[in-house]
Amino acid sequence: MTEHPNWFHRRGTIGRDGWESVVDDSTPGWSHTGIRIGVLEEGETLALADTGMERIIVPLSGSFSVQHTEAGTVAKTALAGRNSVFDGPSDVLYLSCAASAIITGTGRVAVASAPASAVHPTRHILARETPIELRGAGASSRQVHNFGTPEALEAERLIVCEVITPAENWSSYPPHKHDEHVPGRESRLEEIYYFEAAPTSSGSGAAVADAAFGMFATYSSGAGEIDVAERVHTGDVALVPFGYHGPAIAAPGYDLYYLNVMAGPDRERAWLITDDPAHAWVRDSWSGQDMDPRLPYRAEGDR
């Protein structure tokens, strides 16, 4: 159960204006980050009309074209997508906070956002340019696509990456937090988790995609009381305003994906975390363990 109903949302329960899910500053208790999940059929469009918001457009499945307007100049960017989030990175588009946009295409698309005033250049990041990190070891092995992290992208506030956790593995582990400003050690960041799950590529042909699931937890820290422990399916959204979060666990037979969107009030754009002291020792246990041989996940047929 959740202590606060605003911190976890099932697919489609927070949709509006043609979007399947929307988190923004109208969400109670939320101010620094946003996400929109859209599903488009051929000929349909989704608009990002407001400025004052830096964004990253991430194809989840399918390919998209983005017409973006900034200072009276109109440009169009084609985003080569992917069949699914388990097929390696996709092209993504960072949109300047001075830009508005219209998205067309077919498939599922995510738009990560954060309020911003400093104008950083709009940038098309190709799939082949995305830094791929294999993190952890053994049963804590996971794959991270760092297209929107401070090391990879110039932005004001927004930090975005996506994580693929193979079946039976744990990620967002050890549980950690980023809800205090401790210079050089911890930063204050709201965080959004958008989830997808799917039967493994080697799974039974009888597997039902909608049944795929994982588990996710968030619990209290000194910054506030929170208690989330949920089965997560494709399209679900978890909000982490504070507290220790993790693990995210991929159930046997099902791979787990999540898109992380982070931003906060600190002047420095940095992801600095503090592990739960009760579980921090787990990191040392990875020494000598091999990376999961299933990683990295790439396009179907290249795994």
Rosetta blueprint (number, residue, H / E / L):
1 M L
2 T L
3 E L
4 H L
5 P H
6 N H
7 W H
8 F E
9 H E
10 R L
11 R L
12 G L
13 T L
14 I L
15 G L
16 R E
17 D L
18 G L
19 W E
20 E L
21 S E
22 V E
23 V E
24 D L
25 D L
26 S L
27 T L
28 P L
29 G L
30 W L
31 S L
32 H L
33 T L
34 G E
35 I E
36 R E
37 I E
38 G E
39 V E
40 L E
41 E L
42 E L
43 G L
44 E L
45 T E
46 L E
47 A E
48 L E
49 A L
50 D L
51 T L
52 G L
53 M E
54 E E
55 R E
56 I E
57 I E
58 V E
59 P E
60 L E
61 S E
62 G E
63 S E
64 F E
65 S E
66 V E
67 Q E
68 H E
69 T E
70 E E
71 A L
72 G L
73 T E
74 V E
75 A E
76 K E
77 T E
78 A E
79 L E
80 A E
81 G E
82 R E
83 N L
84 S L
85 V L
86 F L
87 D L
88 G L
89 P L
90 S L
91 D L
92 V E
93 L E
94 Y E
95 L E
96 S L
97 C L
98 A L
99 A E
100 S E
101 A E
102 I E
103 I E
104 T E
105 G E
106 T E
107 G E
108 R E
109 V E
110 A E
111 V E
112 A E
113 S E
114 A E
115 P E
116 A L
117 S L
118 A L
119 V L
120 H L
121 P L
122 T L
123 R E
124 H E
125 I E
126 L L
127 A H
128 R H
129 E H
130 T L
131 P L
132 I E
133 E E
134 L E
135 R E
136 G L
137 A L
138 G H
139 A H
140 S H
141 S L
142 R E
143 Q E
144 V E
145 H E
146 N E
147 F E
148 G E
149 T L
150 P L
151 E L
152 A L
153 L L
154 E L
155 A L
156 E L
157 R L
158 L L
159 I E
160 V E
161 C E
162 E E
163 V E
164 I E
165 T E
166 P L
167 A L
168 E L
169 N L
170 W E
171 S E
172 S L
173 Y L
174 P L
175 P L
176 H E
177 K E
178 H L
179 D L
180 E L
181 H L
182 V E
183 P L
184 G L
185 R L
186 E E
187 S L
188 R L
189 L L
190 E E
191 E E
192 I E
193 Y E
194 Y E
195 F E
196 E E
197 A E
198 A E
199 P E
200 T L
201 S L
202 S L
203 G L
204 S L
205 G L
206 A L
207 A L
208 V L
209 A H
210 D H
211 A H
212 A L
213 F L
214 G E
215 M E
216 F E
217 A E
218 T E
219 Y E
220 S E
221 S E
222 G L
223 A L
224 G E
225 E E
226 I E
227 D E
228 V E
229 A E
230 E E
231 R E
232 V E
233 H L
234 T L
235 G L
236 D L
237 V E
238 A E
239 L E
240 V E
241 P L
242 F L
243 G L
244 Y E
245 H E
246 G E
247 P E
248 A E
249 I E
250 A E
251 A L
252 P L
253 G L
254 Y E
255 D E
256 L E
257 Y E
258 Y E
259 L E
260 N E
261 V E
262 M E
263 A E
264 G L
265 P L
266 D L
267 R L
268 E L
269 R L
270 A L
271 W L
272 L L
273 I L
274 T E
275 D E
276 D L
277 P L
278 A L
279 H L
280 A L
281 W L
282 V H
283 R H
284 D H
285 S H
286 W L
287 S L
288 G L
289 Q L
290 D L
291 M L
292 D L
293 P L
294 R L
295 L L
296 P L
297 Y L
298 R L
299 A L
300 E L
301 G L
302 D L
303 R L
